[in-house]
Amino acid sequence: AIAIGAAALADSAWLEAARLRTRRDAERLDRVLAAAGLRSVGGTPLFRLVESATATAIADRLAAAGIHVRRFPHDPTRLRFGLPGDEAAWRRLCDTLSASAPST
């Protein structure tokens, strides 16, 4: 694992492609979360921290769909979302969040 990681970090083309993919995916996650009515309050390129009065219900619905988000027992209005790993995971996240999004 260390040799693989070292080789990846030595590959500048791979690193740049990974940075671009991560930035693109983070922007996509921002759009998905905003469409679901979730307010971003922090994060990194790999995850987003959101706030919602209905965070507990959203986390329960996500869990039922096999999607893990980090809950914060000290603040039940917050959830942390990581970047989905593949297109199927993106679809499952979008479908599940759209089912729990506030109606407009």
Secondary structure as GFF3:
##gff-version 3
##sequence-region A 1 104
A	DSSP	alpha_helix	2	10	.	.	.	ID=ss1
A	DSSP	alpha_helix	12	35	.	.	.	ID=ss2
A	DSSP	beta_strand	39	44	.	.	.	ID=ss3
A	DSSP	beta_strand	47	51	.	.	.	ID=ss4
A	DSSP	alpha_helix	55	64	.	.	.	ID=ss5
A	DSSP	beta_strand	70	71	.	.	.	ID=ss6
A	DSSP	beta_strand	78	82	.	.	.	ID=ss7
A	DSSP	alpha_helix	87	100	.	.	.	ID=ss8
###
